[in-house]
Amino acid sequence: MAIQTTEPVVAEYNKNDEEEKKIILREYRALLKSLKESLKKGDKALLRHAFEIAVEAHRDMRRKSGEPYILHPLAVARIVVEEIGLGVNSAICALLHDTVEDTEITLEDIGREFNPYIAKIIDGLTKISNVVDIKADTTIQAENFRKILLTLADDPRVILIKLADRLHNMRTLESMSRDKQLKISSETTYIYSPLAHRLGLYEIKSEMEDLALKYTQPDVYQEIAQGLKETKRERSRYINEFIKPIKEELAGNGFDFEIYGRPKAIHSILNKMKKKQVTFEEVYDLFAIRVILKSPLDKEKEDCWKVYSIVTNFYHPSTERLRDWISVPKGNGYEALHTTVMGPGGKWVEVQIRTDRMNEIAEKGLAAHWKYKEGAPSAQESKLDSFLKHLRDILNNPDTDTIDFIQDFKLDLFTEEIYIYTPKGDMRVLPKGATALDFAFDIHTQLGMRCIGAKVNHKLVPLSYHLNSGDQVEVITSSKQNPSEDWLSFLITAKAKSRVKNYLKDDKRKIAEDGKEVLKKKLEQMNVTMSQHNLSELVHFYKKTSTLDLFYAIAVGSVDLKDVNDLSIYGDKFLHTKEVKLDIKNADESNIKTRGKGAEVIIFGERSDKVLYKLAQCCQPIPGDDVFGFVTSGEGLKVHRTDCPNAAQLLANYGHRIVKTKWAKNKEISFLTGVRIIGLDDVGVIQKITNVISGELKLNMRSLSIDSKDGIFEGNIMVYVHDREELNNFCNKLGALEGISKIERIEHIEP
């Protein structure tokens, strides 16, 4: 088997100058039309001026698709206005967002032509672009994300425009090379979609995730998209049957409303398939019913509960799946009543009930908050303000410059919320799974530092106790208490973790200074500079999490600096790994069985070099899988599937280590893979299975294990196959056997 590179086939762009001018003018007029109701005196002239500057600045620039570049800022401006709900100033910023970075126009020019406020936002957008789009190493990339979040805390509109920019890039990703598609998609799922989620932009978040899935797992995306298309007519018929009695009752009660069914996002459906381990056909909730009410602010809550009562008069609800986000809105301001009811034909159906105002907040998030700020309940404002305050609080810590910061913060962004009360009845919002110690840190850092226990609902509990929504918590402290390293094993909030890590690092820093000096002298002897890039290579080489850990390990003698010589050096730069030419016998023989001596295994990049490589154990790729190569220090190239659980993190944070890869045909090598099989425990079932493997398909089987209980058997079969096509054929043959109910590929194979 070999790995080769390919570029995407893109339809050739062929428009003449006149056609392009018409398209550009049409897009500008559409932007103007979407702003029509909010334009004040002088706004139209300012917008036209910004448009003309952008057109002139990008006059000779084109996108990868061949289109004039100006269509990109125009599209971003339309997303900002139409899909996020911002106004003319933000539209001007969107039109000009690439001018400072890509052209000779300066921030001073923009400040003179418009105003300092617009210049400040464009400055923020330029800084984000500069830090995200470079090929940064791990530590720098985490610092870049920290800067993005700092910008969010300073002026959220910068991030909203950046999200619009990223969304349009995702919509036009088809013209990019395969490696760029993977990198941009992974960055999107790793940081941008969680941010959109936290800011309440659910529509944008869902579209970003679906588009990322389209490029990282195209086969899976197409399979679900096709399934939705094929079941559309049947789904529409069912939705109409479901909503008919509700619609009549709502109209009879004098409600002004909309009711409709909405298909769920492809990414969301895939998550359900994975979580419940079911096929597309077995996912029952492919859609949700949405009821949107036109209600005055003081009647919203009452009307939503009335609608809930009407729905549950017709269909029995699942009491476990009622979500009341009207009484207690989510941290990002989302308000709605969600219930799941048993519909016709014994199918569970999710029903979402909300008002016009709530719906706009659900779709436009943060921007809609500003629109409704005057008349909205004070709790809405305080939730938004408390999130931004929480964000600033975390980011003010000087040690938020390593990759674990992003992991911790992403947990805060994406996790479900619980609502905890202080002894005085004040409510605090925490991520699901938060502990009593997380709660103490959420109240105040010093309270967390001195916490020795807590009383939950008047009962004494340890620091690691996991809180539930509605708990009332009293923190118990001691002046003799200090944080310890084991706290990090059960803390889950970014704020608490960063404070504890900062405390623990103080002593470590002093010792690490000695290690830093030792390393500096060693590198000087080798004529190598102690640059950020080289330090990052050493951190990865010694399998440490940060430069501080590396310096500390050197100081206490737990790493041997003689090993540094194993890294090849050219001038003052470390290479990522040695370039090695090896036969197949030096590859990962535990996972590859060869039928020919010296068979060539992998070809990558633009050349045809044999290289040291391993198949990643976390996803166990085989030929035919969509894969990428990840260059490691010391272990050569590791090949991962693009749907690997670790793919998003690797592609987003280690862009410079990614190698474009694709399998080439070679039937000389067999790869170990496995399937999990479930069925009815019947006489002769194992014989049928082995007949398919050895007799019909003549596959080499390594192991077969079967466990039977209560008439159902589960088994794991490990076989050697040449490629994914052979694996799929194997699964189809097994699936055709009588009594077999489920077959799935084993994702992780223990070495």
N, C-alpha and C positions, 0 to 999 in steps of 0.2 A: 504493500500500500504506500501511496505517496500523497503528499499534500502540495497543492499548487494554488496559485492566486488567480482570481478572476475579477473583472470589473463589471458592474451592472450594465445591462443593455438599456439605454435610455432613448426614447423617441427623439428624433432630430428636431431641433427648433428651427422653424423657417418662417419668420415674419419680416416684412419689409418695414422701412422707417415710418411710412404713413400709418400702417396697421398698428405699430407699436405706440405711436403718438395717440391714436384713438383709444387704445386700451388704457394707457396711463391717465388720459383725461377722464375716461369713464370711471376709473377707480377713485380719482380725486373727487368727482361729482358725487359718487356714492358716499364717500366720507363726509362731504359737506351736507348731504341730505340727512345722514344719521345724526349730525350735530345741530340740525336746523332749530329744534325747539330750545336748545340751551345757549345759542349764540347771543351774546350781548353786543352793544355798540363797539365797533372796532375789532371784534374777534375775527370776523370773516377776512379782513385785510391782513391780520397777523397770520392766520392760517395759510392764506395764499402766499404770503411772503416766505413762510417756512417751507412750503411746497416748492416754490421757485428756487430757494437756496439748495434744497435737497436734490432737485432735478439737475441743477448745474453742478453740484458737488459730485454726483454719481454719474455724470453724463457719459463717461467712457467705461463705466464698470458694468460687468455682467455677472449673473449668477451662474452656477455650474450647469444649470439647465439651458443656458443661452439667453434667458430673458433679461431685459434691462434691470439693473439692480434696484432702481427706484421703486419697482413694484413691491419689493420686500418691505421698506419702511411704510409704504402706503397700506399694505396688508396688515402690518403690525398696528398702525394707527386705527384701522377699522376694527380690529379685535379689541383694542383698548376701549373704544367708544361703544361698539355694538354688543360685545360679549362680556365686558367687565363693567361698563357703565361709567367710565371716567369722562371728563369734560375736555374743553378745547385746549387748555394748557398741556394736559397729558398727551393729546393728539399731536400738538406741536413737538413735544419732546420725542414722541414715537417717530415722527417724520425725520427728525434730526439726530436720532440716537446713534447712528453709525458715522456721522460726518466728522466728528473730532478724531475718531480712531482711524478712519480710512482715507480722509482727505486733508487738505491744507487748512481747513477751517479750525479756528481755535475756540476755547471756552470764552476767551475775552471777546471774540467776535460775536458769539451768541449772546453774551451778557449785554453788549452794546445794542445789538439788533432787537433783542426782546427784553428780558429782565433777569435779574440775578437768580430768581427762583427757578426759572427754566434752565439756566446755565448749571445750577446746582444739581438738578435731577439728571441732566445729561452727563455731568461729571461722574455721578454715581453709576450710571449705566456704562460709561466708558471704563471705569475701574473694574466693574464686574466682568465685562467682556475681556479685559486684559488678563484677569486672573483665572477665569474659567477656561478660556480657550487655548491657553498655552499648554504644552506637554509638561505638566508639573509632576514632581515625584510625590511620594506619599505625604510627607510632612507638609510640604508647600501646598498641596492640594487641599488638605484639611484646613490650613490657614486661609486659603482662598474662600472656602465655604464660610468660614467664620466671618470674613470681611463682607460677604454677601448678606449674612444675617445681621451684621452691624448696620449695614445700609438699610435693611428692613426696619430695624428698631428706630433709625434716624428719620426716614421718610418712606413709609410703606409703598408709596406710588412708584418708587424706583423699581421695586420688586415686581409690582403688578405689570409694569411695562416690559420688564425682562421676561416675565412669564408669557406675555403675549408674543414677544420676540421668539422665545423657545417654541411656543405652540406653532407659529408659522414655519419655523425651521423643520419641525416634525412633520408638518403637512406637506412639505416640499422635499422630503428626505430621499425620495426616489432617485434623484439625479446624482447623489453622492456615492463615493466608492463604498464597498462593503465594509471595510474597517472603520470608516467614518460613521456609517450607519450604526454599527455596533456601539462605538464609543458614545455618540450623541444620544442614542436610545438608552444606554445604560446610565449616563449622567442624568437623563430625564427621570427615569424611575428611581434613581438613587437619591436625588435631592429636590428636583423641581416638582414632581407630582406630590411628594409629601408636603412641600411648602404650599402648593395650590390647595391641598386638602385642609391644611391648618388655617389658611386664609378664607376658607369657606367656598372656594371656587370649584364646586363638585363637578360641573360640566367639563371644565377645562382639565381637571385632574383625570377624569375618566377618559377623555379623548387622548390625553398624553399617554396614559397607560396602554390604551388600545393600539395607538400608533407605534409605541415602543415594542409591543408584542408582535406587531405586524412585521417588524424588521429583525427582532431577535429570535422569534419562533414562527416563521412564516407558515409552516405546515399546520401548526396548531391553530393559528389565527384563521387561516382559510377554512379549516375543518369546522370551527365554531360558527364563522360567518356564513358558511354554506348551510349549516344546520339551522341557523336563525332564518335564513332565506326560505328554506324548504318548509319550515313549520309556520311561516307567517300567516297563511290563509287560515289554518286551523287555530292559531293563536288569536287572530282577530275575531273569529266566530265565537270562541270561548269568552273573550273579553266582553263582547257585546251581550252575550247571555248573562254574564256576571253582573254587569253594571245596569242592565235594564231596570230591575226592581228598585235599585238604589236611586237611580236617576228620577224615576217617577215619584218616589217618596220625597226626595229633596225638593223637587219642583212643587209638590203639593204643600210643603211646609214653608214655601216662600223664599227659599235660599237662592241667591244669585251665585252661580257656580259653574265650574268646568269639571268634567270627569272624563278620564281617558286612561288607556293602558300604555305603558312605556317599556320597551325591551331593555333589559339590563345590559351593562357594558360587557364586551367580550372578555376583558381582563377579569371582571368580577365573576363571570360564569366559569372561567378557567380556575379561579381560586376555589370556587365551590366544588368543582370536579375533583381538585386535588385534596381539599380538606375532607370531603366525604367519601373520597375514593370511588367515584361513580363516573359513568360515561355521560356524554352530552344528553343522550336520550333519557337518562335517569335523573337529570336536574329538573326538579318540578317548578322552581320559581324563576323562569326565564324572563318574567316581566313583573312589573308592579303596577297597581292601580293608583292613580293620583287624583285626589279631590282638591281643587283650588277654589277657595271661597272669597267672595268680595264682602269683607266685613269691616265695620268701623273698629278702630283700635281698642276701644273699651269693651267691645263685644267679641273680640277674636277668640279668647279662651273658651268662653261659653259656647260659641257657635261650633267650634271644632269638636267639643265633647258631645254636642247634640248630633253632629254628623256621625261620630263614633257610635253613638247609641243606635242610630238608624241602620248603620252597616251591620252591627252585631245583632240587630233584630232579625235580619235575613240570614246571616251566616255566623256559625259558632266560632268565637275567637279562641286562640291559644293564649291562655293567661300568662304563660312564661315569655311570650314574645311581644308583649305590649311595651312600647318605648314612649315615655312621656317627656318629650323635649320642648314642651310648651311651658310647663310649670318650672322646669329646670333646663334652660337651653344649653347646648354644647358650648365648649370654651371658645369656638370660633363663631358663636352667635346663631348657629343653626337651630331653627324652631320647627317642630312638626309633631304630630301624633302618628306613630307607626303601629300597626297591629297586623297580625297574620291570622286569617280566618279560613275555615274549611269551605271551599267553594263547590260548585256543581261537579259531579263525577269524582268526588273524594280527593280533590286537589287543594293543597294549601296555597293561598294567595296573599301576598303582602299588599296592604292598603296604607297609603300615605295621605294624611289629612293636614292641610295648611292653608293659610290665607295668601292673598296676592302679595302682601308685604313680606311674609315669611318666604314665599316662593322666590321673590327677587333676591332676598338675602342668600337663599340656598344656591342660586345660580350665579350671582355676582359678588357674593361674599363681602369682603371688606369695603368695597366701593359703595355697596348698597347701605352699609352701616352709616356712612357719612351722609347719605341722602336722607336717611330716616332719623338722624341723630337728634333733631329738635323734639320730635314728638314721641320717641321711643322710650320704653321704661328705662330707668336709670341702671338697672341690672345689665342691660345690653351694653351700655357704654363701659361700665366697670369691667365686664368680661373682656372686652376688646383691649381696654387700657391695661388690665392686669396681665394679659398675654404679652403685650409689648414691654411692660415693666419686667416681667419674668425673663423675657428675651435679653433685655439690657443687663439684667442682673447676672445671668450666666456668662454673657460675653465680656463683661468687665473683668473677668478673671484672666490674668495674664497668661495662664497655662493652657488656654484652649487652643493649642496649636498642633495637636496630634490627631490621628485618624479615629481614635476611640471617642473623641468629642463628637464627631459626626454621627457615629453609631448611637451614642447616648441620646443626642438631640433628636435623631430620627425617631427614636422610641417615643419621645415626648410628642412629636408631630403626628404620628400615625396611630398611636394606641387609643383604644376606647377609654372613655373617662369615667371616673367614679366621683361621688360627691360626699365629702367628709365634713363633719361639724366640730367646731371648737366647743369647750365647756360652756361658753356664753351664747352658743347658737349661731355663730358666724360660719358661713359655708366656704369650703376650699375645694377647688377642682384639681384632681390628681389623675395620672394615668392608671388604667386598670393594672392591678398587680402591685401597686405601691404599698410600702410597709409603714409601720408606725414611725420608723426613723426618717423615711422620706417626708412624712407629714411634719415632723419636727423641723426639718431643714426648710420646708416650704413656708413655715411660720416665720422662722428667723435662723440665720446661719449659726449664731451662738447657741441657740436652743438645741439645734442638731448636734453641735460639737459636744455639748454637756449631757446629752440624753442618755439615761441608763435603762429606761423602760417607759411603759405607757399604760394608761387605763383606757380600755376600749369598752364603751357602754358600762363603765364602772367596774370592769373586771381587769385585773392585772395581766398584762401580756408582755412578751419579750420584744426587743427592738425589731426583730425580723418578722413579726406578725403581719400577715397580708390583710389589708383593710378591705372592707366591702362598702358599697354605696349605702349611705345612711348612718354609718358608724359615727359615734360621738367620741372624740379622742382627747384625753388629758395627758400631756407630756410630763414625765418625771425626770428631773435633772440632778446632777451632782457636780460640785465644783472640782472634784478630783477626777472626773471622767475626761478621757481624751480619745480621739478617733483611733481605730486600729484597722489594719489591712483587711481583716475578715469582713468588715462592714461592706466592702466593695462587692462581695459575693451575693448580697441580697438587696442592696440599694438599686433602684431602677431609674430614678429621675436624674436628668442631666445636671441640675443644680446641685443636688446632694453629692453625686459622684465627683463632680469637679471640685467641690469644697474639700472633700475628704482627700482626694488625690493631691490637691495643693498643699494640704497640711502635711501629708506623708512625705512629700517631695522636699520639704525644707531641709531636713537632716540629710536626706539623700544627696541634695545639691552640693552640700559642703564636701562630702566624700567624693562626689563625681568630678569636682574641679581637679582633683589630683589625677583621676583617670583621663581627663581631657588633656592635661599637660603631657602625660605619658604617650597618648595617641598622637598628639601634635609632633612630638619629637620623632616618633616612629615614621610618620608620613614624611617629615622633613628629610630623614635619612634616605627615603625612597624617592625623593624629589617629586612629591605629590602634594598638592595644596589641600587644605582641610575645608573644601567647599561644601555647600549644602548638598549638592548632588552626590559627592563622594561619601559624605556622612550617611546619606540615605542608603547608598549601596552597602555600606558597612553594617548599618542597622539591619538591613534585610539579610545580609550574609551571615550574621551572628544570631539571626532569628530573635531580635529584640523588638520591643514595641515603640521605642523612642530613642533619641540621642542621649537623653539623660540616663536611661537604662543601660545603654552601651557604655557610657563613661563610668557609671557606677560599677558595672561588671569588670571593667578593666582595672579600676582602682582596687577592688577586693580580690582580683586575681582569678575570677571565674571564667574568663576567656583568655585564650592564648593569642597574642598579637603576631606570632610566627605564621599563623594561618592567613594573614593579610597577603602574604606572598603568593597565595593561590589565586588571587585576583589578577588578571592580566592588566598591564598598565601601558598606555600609550601617552607620552607627554605627561600632562597633569590630570588625565581623566581615567577613571576606572571603567573598564568595559563591563557590560551587564553579566557576561559569562564568557568562558573560553569557547572559541569556535573549534569544535572537535569533529573529526571525521572517523566514524565508527561503523563496523558491520552490525548486522542485526543482533548478533550474540551479546552485544553490550547494552542492548535496550532492556526494557522492563520484562524480563522473561517470565515473571509470575503471571503476566496477563497476556502474553503473546506466544503463540506456538507456530513455528515456521515449518514450511515444507520444502524450503530450498535454502541452501547455505549462502550467506552473504547477500540475502535479498535486501533491496533498498526499501527503507521504511517510510521516511518522510522527506518531502521536498517542500521548502517554504521560501517566502520572499521571492525575489526575482531570479534566484540562482537554483542550482540543483545539487546542493551539498548534503551529504549524509550528516545528521547531527544526533547528539545524545538527546533522548527525549523520554518522557514517561506519559502514560495515560493517567489523567487525574482520577484519584479514587473517589472524589466527591460526586462524580457524575458518570464515570466509566464510559467514555465515547467509543463508538465503533464506526468503521467506514460507512458513509452514508449519512451520518449525523452531521448537522451544521456545527462547525467547530472553530475555535481560534487557538492560537498558541500563546502561552504566557512564559516569558523568559525569567527563569529564577537564577539566583546566585548559588552555584554549587551543584544544582540538580539538572542543569540544562533546560530544555524546553518541556513544558507541561502542556498537554493538549486537553482543553476543556470543551464541553458542549456549550453552545450559546444559551441554552436553557438551564445551565448549571446553577444551583442555588447560590454559588459564589460569583457568578459571571458579572452581575451588575456592579458589585464592589470592585472587582479586578479591573473591569473596563473603564469605570468612572475615575478610579484613583491611580491607576498605573498605566495610563495611556502609552507611555514611552516603552513599556515592556511587552506590548501586544504585537503579535506577528500574524499577518493575514495567512489563513490556512484553508486548504480544501483537500479532501481526499481524492487521490487519483486511483484508477483501477489497477488492482494487482490481486490475483486469486491465489497467490502463493502463501499468504499469511492468514491464519485464523485468530480471531479475537475472542477472549472469554467474555461472556455475558450471561444474564440470567433472567428468568421469568418467575413470577409468583402466580400460582394457579389455584382456583377455588372451584369446588363442585360437589355433587352428591356422591357420598361414599358408597359406591356400588361394587359388586363382584367383578373383578377383572379390569378395574379402571387403570391400575398401574401398568398392566400388560398392554392396554390400548395406547397409553402414553409412550411407553418404551418402543412399541412397534412403529409409531410415527417417527420417533427420534432416530432409532438405529436402522429400522427396516426401510421405511418409506423415504426419509430425507437423508439417511446415512450421515448424520451429524455425530461428531465426537463429543460424548457427554462426560463431564467431569464428576458431577454429583447429582443425586436426586434424593430429596428428603420430603416425606409425607407425614402429616399429623392429622388424625381423624378424631372428631368429637361430635356426638349427638347427630350422626348421619351426614355431617358435612366434613369434607377434607380440605386442608390447605397444604400446599407444597411449594418447594423451591427447586427449580431445575437449572443447573449450570451447564451450559454448552459452549462449544467453540463454533463461531460463525465467521464467514468472510466479510459480511457487510450487513447493513440494516435491512436490505431487501430480503436477504436470507432469514433474518430474524423475524421480519413481518410475515413471511411465508410460513415459518415455524409456528408463530402465534395463530395464524389463520387455520392451519391444519389442526392444532390442538383445540381451537374454539369450535371446530366443526364436530368434535367428538360428542356423543350423547352424554348429558349429565354435567358437562363443563359449563359453569356459569360466568366465570370471570378470569381473564388473563391480563397481567400487567408486567411491564418491564421492571426489573430490580434496578434502582438508580445507583445504589451504593454497594460495592462489592468489597468485603473485608480482604485485605492483602493476606 
